Amino acid sequence: MDTATPAVTVALHDGTRVVAESVQVDARKHGELLLPAVDRVLADAGVKLDAVTDVVVGVGPGPYTGLRVGLVTAATFGSALSVPVHGLCTLDGLAYAAGLAGPFAVATDARRKEVYWARYEDARTRTEGPSVDRPADIADRLAGLPVVGAGAVLYPEAFPDARGPEHLAAGALAGLAAERLAAGEELLPPQPLYLRRPDAQVPKNYKVVTPK
């Protein structure tokens, strides 16, 4: 499952292929959409939740509020089922879904006129990032490369060779995780990659008012 971008996406993978998948794009309804998506995917696959042996969750980078919905849900399932919970970089999932052979980059919308981005040698090998920057600040560094994701589509002047998919589908995340687990590789801990401070902060120099 992944909620690090506007896409709320869930997939069930049997170790060989994606059995069922759901993708809904709504940046404001991660909490409302995620659990119904889990139920729908399980129903489509004709299995019960207790059949799940591992949970994989996208760890971002992404905005604080949306990202934590997936991470908390994954941790809850892991605890309830007594199964491992694995983290995977959301940008890695998009790179895997793109399936490009040569060097390329992935960029998602980080808001504040910035993008979360990473550079890849191929669909499975990240060589730089993840980082968060203004598109103009990295345009020269990524010049001549295809750039996958919604961040590229939003800023065509910086990323003229924008490619799809714009949003992650959890089937790609699951497929990459299954490959790495089968190869004996360790995945990331299910901890968030925020890369910057949250938007909501305690104001500086605020005045404390106490009753007399």
TIMAR-200014 format. One record per residue (C-alpha): residue number from 1; residue in three letters; x negated, y negated, z negated. Coordinates in nm, 3 decimals. Each point is the difference from the previous one (the first is absolute). Last residue first. Example, Ala and Ser with C-alpha at 12.3 -4.5 7.8 and 13.67 -1.06 7.14 Angstrom:
2
<site n="2" res="SER" X="-1.367" Y="0.106" Z="-0.714"/>
<site n="1" res="ALA" X="0.137" Y="0.344" Z="-0.066"/>
***
This chain:
212
<site n="212" res="LYS" X="0.520" Y="-3.578" Z="-3.680"/>
<site n="211" res="PRO" X="0.046" Y="0.230" Z="0.298"/>
<site n="210" res="THR" X="-0.310" Y="0.084" Z="0.205"/>
<site n="209" res="VAL" X="-0.086" Y="-0.131" Z="0.347"/>
<site n="208" res="VAL" X="-0.317" Y="0.121" Z="0.166"/>
<site n="207" res="LYS" X="-0.111" Y="-0.224" Z="0.283"/>
<site n="206" res="TYR" X="-0.140" Y="0.161" Z="0.312"/>
<site n="205" res="ASN" X="-0.365" Y="-0.061" Z="0.077"/>
<site n="204" res="LYS" X="-0.008" Y="0.260" Z="0.277"/>
<site n="203" res="PRO" X="0.320" Y="0.157" Z="0.125"/>
<site n="202" res="VAL" X="0.033" Y="0.378" Z="-0.057"/>
<site n="201" res="GLN" X="-0.026" Y="0.169" Z="0.336"/>
<site n="200" res="ALA" X="0.238" Y="0.136" Z="0.264"/>
<site n="199" res="ASP" X="-0.169" Y="0.042" Z="0.339"/>
<site n="198" res="PRO" X="-0.207" Y="0.295" Z="-0.121"/>
<site n="197" res="ARG" X="-0.382" Y="-0.024" Z="0.002"/>
<site n="196" res="ARG" X="-0.192" Y="0.138" Z="0.296"/>
<site n="195" res="LEU" X="-0.126" Y="0.326" Z="0.149"/>
<site n="194" res="TYR" X="0.315" Y="0.186" Z="-0.123"/>
<site n="193" res="LEU" X="-0.126" Y="0.354" Z="0.055"/>
<site n="192" res="PRO" X="0.228" Y="0.189" Z="-0.239"/>
<site n="191" res="GLN" X="-0.097" Y="0.319" Z="-0.186"/>
<site n="190" res="PRO" X="0.104" Y="0.350" Z="0.104"/>
<site n="189" res="PRO" X="-0.358" Y="0.133" Z="-0.014"/>
<site n="188" res="LEU" X="-0.151" Y="0.027" Z="0.346"/>
<site n="187" res="LEU" X="-0.026" Y="0.329" Z="0.187"/>
<site n="186" res="GLU" X="-0.260" Y="0.268" Z="-0.056"/>
<site n="185" res="GLU" X="-0.108" Y="0.202" Z="0.301"/>
<site n="184" res="GLY" X="0.032" Y="0.378" Z="0.007"/>
<site n="183" res="ALA" X="0.060" Y="0.016" Z="0.376"/>
<site n="182" res="ALA" X="0.362" Y="0.105" Z="-0.061"/>
<site n="181" res="LEU" X="0.039" Y="-0.305" Z="-0.226"/>
<site n="180" res="ARG" X="-0.131" Y="-0.229" Z="0.273"/>
<site n="179" res="GLU" X="0.224" Y="0.140" Z="0.271"/>
<site n="178" res="ALA" X="0.308" Y="-0.001" Z="-0.226"/>
<site n="177" res="ALA" X="-0.067" Y="-0.361" Z="-0.099"/>
<site n="176" res="LEU" X="-0.026" Y="-0.107" Z="0.364"/>
<site n="175" res="GLY" X="0.327" Y="0.175" Z="0.084"/>
<site n="174" res="ALA" X="0.176" Y="-0.144" Z="-0.305"/>
<site n="173" res="LEU" X="-0.101" Y="-0.356" Z="0.085"/>
<site n="172" res="ALA" X="0.105" Y="0.055" Z="0.361"/>
<site n="171" res="GLY" X="0.336" Y="0.142" Z="-0.110"/>
<site n="170" res="ALA" X="0.043" Y="-0.300" Z="-0.229"/>
<site n="169" res="ALA" X="0.065" Y="-0.231" Z="0.294"/>
<site n="168" res="LEU" X="-0.211" Y="-0.315" Z="-0.017"/>
<site n="167" res="HIS" X="0.114" Y="-0.320" Z="0.166"/>
<site n="166" res="GLU" X="-0.105" Y="-0.186" Z="0.315"/>
<site n="165" res="PRO" X="-0.085" Y="0.318" Z="0.191"/>
<site n="164" res="GLY" X="-0.123" Y="-0.139" Z="0.220"/>
<site n="163" res="ARG" X="-0.271" Y="-0.208" Z="0.163"/>
<site n="162" res="ALA" X="-0.110" Y="-0.365" Z="0.005"/>
<site n="161" res="ASP" X="-0.272" Y="-0.088" Z="0.250"/>
<site n="160" res="PRO" X="0.016" Y="-0.380" Z="-0.037"/>
<site n="159" res="PHE" X="-0.084" Y="0.008" Z="-0.373"/>
<site n="158" res="ALA" X="-0.078" Y="-0.355" Z="-0.115"/>
<site n="157" res="GLU" X="0.246" Y="-0.180" Z="0.232"/>
<site n="156" res="PRO" X="0.235" Y="0.297" Z="-0.028"/>
<site n="155" res="TYR" X="0.054" Y="-0.059" Z="-0.374"/>
<site n="154" res="LEU" X="0.323" Y="0.171" Z="-0.105"/>
<site n="153" res="VAL" X="-0.055" Y="0.302" Z="0.229"/>
<site n="152" res="ALA" X="-0.341" Y="0.066" Z="-0.154"/>
<site n="151" res="GLY" X="0.138" Y="-0.010" Z="-0.351"/>
<site n="150" res="ALA" X="0.281" Y="0.235" Z="0.101"/>
<site n="149" res="GLY" X="-0.245" Y="0.278" Z="0.080"/>
<site n="148" res="VAL" X="-0.287" Y="0.109" Z="0.221"/>
<site n="147" res="VAL" X="-0.285" Y="-0.220" Z="0.122"/>
<site n="146" res="PRO" X="-0.174" Y="0.092" Z="0.327"/>
<site n="145" res="LEU" X="-0.356" Y="-0.130" Z="-0.009"/>
<site n="144" res="GLY" X="-0.153" Y="-0.264" Z="0.227"/>
<site n="143" res="ALA" X="-0.047" Y="-0.251" Z="-0.280"/>
<site n="142" res="LEU" X="0.024" Y="0.157" Z="-0.347"/>
<site n="141" res="ARG" X="-0.276" Y="-0.207" Z="-0.162"/>
<site n="140" res="ASP" X="0.097" Y="-0.306" Z="0.203"/>
<site n="139" res="ALA" X="0.362" Y="0.018" Z="-0.115"/>
<site n="138" res="ILE" X="-0.095" Y="0.057" Z="-0.365"/>
<site n="137" res="ASP" X="0.037" Y="-0.354" Z="-0.138"/>
<site n="136" res="ALA" X="0.281" Y="-0.089" Z="0.241"/>
<site n="135" res="PRO" X="0.211" Y="0.287" Z="-0.137"/>
<site n="134" res="ARG" X="-0.025" Y="-0.126" Z="-0.359"/>
<site n="133" res="ASP" X="-0.151" Y="0.266" Z="-0.220"/>
<site n="132" res="VAL" X="0.077" Y="0.305" Z="-0.216"/>
<site n="131" res="SER" X="-0.235" Y="0.297" Z="-0.003"/>
<site n="130" res="PRO" X="0.015" Y="0.377" Z="0.041"/>
<site n="129" res="GLY" X="-0.267" Y="0.008" Z="0.118"/>
<site n="128" res="GLU" X="-0.260" Y="0.121" Z="0.245"/>
<site n="127" res="THR" X="-0.095" Y="0.334" Z="0.160"/>
<site n="126" res="ARG" X="0.322" Y="0.201" Z="-0.030"/>
<site n="125" res="THR" X="-0.016" Y="0.341" Z="0.169"/>
<site n="124" res="ARG" X="0.310" Y="0.206" Z="0.081"/>
<site n="123" res="ALA" X="0.149" Y="-0.169" Z="0.308"/>
<site n="122" res="ASP" X="-0.343" Y="-0.100" Z="0.132"/>
<site n="121" res="GLU" X="-0.280" Y="-0.241" Z="-0.091"/>
<site n="120" res="TYR" X="0.243" Y="-0.200" Z="-0.210"/>
<site n="119" res="ARG" X="0.018" Y="-0.359" Z="-0.130"/>
<site n="118" res="ALA" X="0.224" Y="-0.111" Z="-0.285"/>
<site n="117" res="TRP" X="0.258" Y="-0.273" Z="-0.052"/>
<site n="116" res="TYR" X="0.241" Y="-0.162" Z="-0.241"/>
<site n="115" res="VAL" X="0.119" Y="-0.315" Z="0.170"/>
<site n="114" res="GLU" X="0.038" Y="-0.363" Z="-0.105"/>
<site n="113" res="LYS" X="0.245" Y="-0.284" Z="0.068"/>
<site n="112" res="ARG" X="0.110" Y="0.007" Z="-0.368"/>
<site n="111" res="ARG" X="0.153" Y="0.342" Z="0.084"/>
<site n="110" res="ALA" X="-0.221" Y="0.311" Z="0.006"/>
<site n="109" res="ASP" X="0.140" Y="0.123" Z="0.332"/>
<site n="108" res="THR" X="-0.179" Y="0.314" Z="0.118"/>
<site n="107" res="ALA" X="-0.316" Y="0.029" Z="0.209"/>
<site n="106" res="VAL" X="-0.172" Y="0.311" Z="0.139"/>
<site n="105" res="ALA" X="-0.324" Y="-0.010" Z="0.197"/>
<site n="104" res="PHE" X="-0.151" Y="0.180" Z="0.299"/>
<site n="103" res="PRO" X="-0.306" Y="0.198" Z="0.104"/>
<site n="102" res="GLY" X="0.073" Y="0.277" Z="0.249"/>
<site n="101" res="ALA" X="0.235" Y="0.297" Z="0.009"/>
<site n="100" res="LEU" X="0.330" Y="-0.157" Z="-0.104"/>
<site n="99" res="GLY" X="0.245" Y="0.222" Z="-0.188"/>
<site n="98" res="ALA" X="0.229" Y="-0.284" Z="-0.106"/>
<site n="97" res="ALA" X="0.155" Y="0.218" Z="-0.272"/>
<site n="96" res="TYR" X="-0.343" Y="0.070" Z="-0.153"/>
<site n="95" res="ALA" X="-0.079" Y="-0.371" Z="-0.006"/>
<site n="94" res="LEU" X="0.336" Y="-0.071" Z="-0.161"/>
<site n="93" res="GLY" X="-0.064" Y="0.261" Z="-0.267"/>
<site n="92" res="ASP" X="-0.347" Y="-0.139" Z="-0.065"/>
<site n="91" res="LEU" X="0.156" Y="-0.345" Z="-0.046"/>
<site n="90" res="THR" X="0.223" Y="0.142" Z="-0.274"/>
<site n="89" res="CYS" X="-0.304" Y="0.123" Z="-0.191"/>
<site n="88" res="LEU" X="0.075" Y="0.341" Z="-0.149"/>
<site n="87" res="GLY" X="0.080" Y="0.096" Z="-0.357"/>
<site n="86" res="HIS" X="0.065" Y="0.351" Z="-0.127"/>
<site n="85" res="VAL" X="0.247" Y="0.117" Z="-0.266"/>
<site n="84" res="PRO" X="-0.055" Y="0.356" Z="-0.122"/>
<site n="83" res="VAL" X="0.302" Y="0.206" Z="-0.114"/>
<site n="82" res="SER" X="0.166" Y="0.038" Z="-0.341"/>
<site n="81" res="LEU" X="0.345" Y="-0.048" Z="0.156"/>
<site n="80" res="ALA" X="0.121" Y="-0.275" Z="-0.234"/>
<site n="79" res="SER" X="-0.346" Y="-0.156" Z="-0.037"/>
<site n="78" res="GLY" X="-0.073" Y="0.000" Z="0.371"/>
<site n="77" res="PHE" X="0.347" Y="-0.130" Z="0.080"/>
<site n="76" res="THR" X="-0.044" Y="-0.286" Z="-0.246"/>
<site n="75" res="ALA" X="-0.346" Y="-0.084" Z="0.134"/>
<site n="74" res="ALA" X="0.137" Y="-0.011" Z="0.356"/>
<site n="73" res="THR" X="0.284" Y="-0.229" Z="-0.107"/>
<site n="72" res="VAL" X="-0.237" Y="-0.234" Z="-0.184"/>
<site n="71" res="LEU" X="-0.233" Y="-0.018" Z="0.300"/>
<site n="70" res="GLY" X="0.278" Y="-0.052" Z="0.252"/>
<site n="69" res="VAL" X="0.164" Y="-0.283" Z="-0.191"/>
<site n="68" res="ARG" X="-0.341" Y="-0.148" Z="-0.093"/>
<site n="67" res="LEU" X="-0.075" Y="-0.087" Z="0.361"/>
<site n="66" res="GLY" X="0.314" Y="-0.202" Z="0.055"/>
<site n="65" res="THR" X="-0.051" Y="-0.231" Z="-0.295"/>
<site n="64" res="TYR" X="-0.375" Y="-0.051" Z="0.022"/>
<site n="63" res="PRO" X="-0.038" Y="-0.072" Z="0.371"/>
<site n="62" res="GLY" X="-0.203" Y="0.253" Z="0.196"/>
<site n="61" res="PRO" X="-0.335" Y="0.169" Z="0.037"/>
<site n="60" res="GLY" X="0.134" Y="0.254" Z="-0.032"/>
<site n="59" res="VAL" X="0.005" Y="0.307" Z="-0.222"/>
<site n="58" res="GLY" X="0.206" Y="0.216" Z="0.234"/>
<site n="57" res="VAL" X="0.133" Y="0.296" Z="-0.193"/>
<site n="56" res="VAL" X="-0.057" Y="0.374" Z="0.037"/>
<site n="55" res="VAL" X="0.188" Y="0.246" Z="-0.222"/>
<site n="54" res="ASP" X="-0.099" Y="0.365" Z="-0.018"/>
<site n="53" res="THR" X="0.179" Y="0.336" Z="-0.045"/>
<site n="52" res="VAL" X="0.358" Y="-0.102" Z="0.087"/>
<site n="51" res="ALA" X="0.245" Y="0.292" Z="-0.020"/>
<site n="50" res="ASP" X="0.147" Y="-0.146" Z="-0.322"/>
<site n="49" res="LEU" X="0.153" Y="-0.280" Z="0.206"/>
<site n="48" res="LYS" X="0.232" Y="0.241" Z="0.175"/>
<site n="47" res="VAL" X="-0.022" Y="0.099" Z="0.364"/>
<site n="46" res="GLY" X="0.224" Y="-0.021" Z="0.307"/>
<site n="45" res="ALA" X="-0.237" Y="-0.222" Z="0.196"/>
<site n="44" res="ASP" X="0.270" Y="-0.257" Z="0.073"/>
<site n="43" res="ALA" X="0.110" Y="0.018" Z="-0.365"/>
<site n="42" res="LEU" X="-0.356" Y="-0.057" Z="-0.123"/>
<site n="41" res="VAL" X="-0.040" Y="-0.297" Z="0.234"/>
<site n="40" res="ARG" X="0.335" Y="-0.148" Z="-0.105"/>
<site n="39" res="ASP" X="-0.072" Y="0.032" Z="-0.372"/>
<site n="38" res="VAL" X="-0.340" Y="-0.166" Z="0.040"/>
<site n="37" res="ALA" X="0.157" Y="-0.277" Z="0.208"/>
<site n="36" res="PRO" X="0.266" Y="-0.054" Z="-0.268"/>
<site n="35" res="LEU" X="-0.289" Y="-0.037" Z="-0.249"/>
<site n="34" res="LEU" X="-0.185" Y="-0.260" Z="0.209"/>
<site n="33" res="LEU" X="0.275" Y="-0.231" Z="0.123"/>
<site n="32" res="GLU" X="0.111" Y="-0.199" Z="-0.303"/>
<site n="31" res="GLY" X="-0.346" Y="-0.056" Z="-0.145"/>
<site n="30" res="HIS" X="-0.156" Y="-0.093" Z="0.332"/>
<site n="29" res="LYS" X="0.281" Y="-0.240" Z="0.084"/>
<site n="28" res="ARG" X="-0.158" Y="-0.337" Z="0.079"/>
<site n="27" res="ALA" X="-0.248" Y="0.081" Z="0.277"/>
<site n="26" res="ASP" X="0.252" Y="0.202" Z="0.199"/>
<site n="25" res="VAL" X="-0.122" Y="0.243" Z="0.267"/>
<site n="24" res="GLN" X="0.143" Y="0.350" Z="-0.042"/>
<site n="23" res="VAL" X="-0.197" Y="0.313" Z="0.094"/>
<site n="22" res="SER" X="0.111" Y="0.353" Z="-0.089"/>
<site n="21" res="GLU" X="-0.174" Y="0.330" Z="0.076"/>
<site n="20" res="ALA" X="0.061" Y="0.374" Z="0.008"/>
<site n="19" res="VAL" X="-0.210" Y="0.314" Z="0.057"/>
<site n="18" res="VAL" X="-0.326" Y="-0.171" Z="0.092"/>
<site n="17" res="ARG" X="-0.248" Y="0.267" Z="0.106"/>
<site n="16" res="THR" X="-0.262" Y="0.244" Z="-0.122"/>
<site n="15" res="GLY" X="-0.024" Y="-0.045" Z="-0.376"/>
<site n="14" res="ASP" X="0.378" Y="0.007" Z="-0.042"/>
<site n="13" res="HIS" X="0.046" Y="-0.377" Z="0.020"/>
<site n="12" res="LEU" X="0.297" Y="-0.196" Z="-0.136"/>
<site n="11" res="ALA" X="0.016" Y="-0.368" Z="0.088"/>
<site n="10" res="VAL" X="0.099" Y="-0.326" Z="-0.165"/>
<site n="9" res="THR" X="-0.014" Y="-0.359" Z="0.125"/>
<site n="8" res="VAL" X="0.102" Y="-0.340" Z="-0.127"/>
<site n="7" res="ALA" X="-0.148" Y="-0.226" Z="0.266"/>
<site n="6" res="PRO" X="-0.050" Y="-0.365" Z="-0.103"/>
<site n="5" res="THR" X="-0.356" Y="0.100" Z="-0.097"/>
<site n="4" res="ALA" X="-0.147" Y="0.172" Z="-0.308"/>
<site n="3" res="THR" X="0.308" Y="0.218" Z="-0.055"/>
<site n="2" res="ASP" X="-0.142" Y="0.339" Z="0.100"/>
<site n="1" res="MET" X="0.107" Y="0.357" Z="-0.058"/>
***
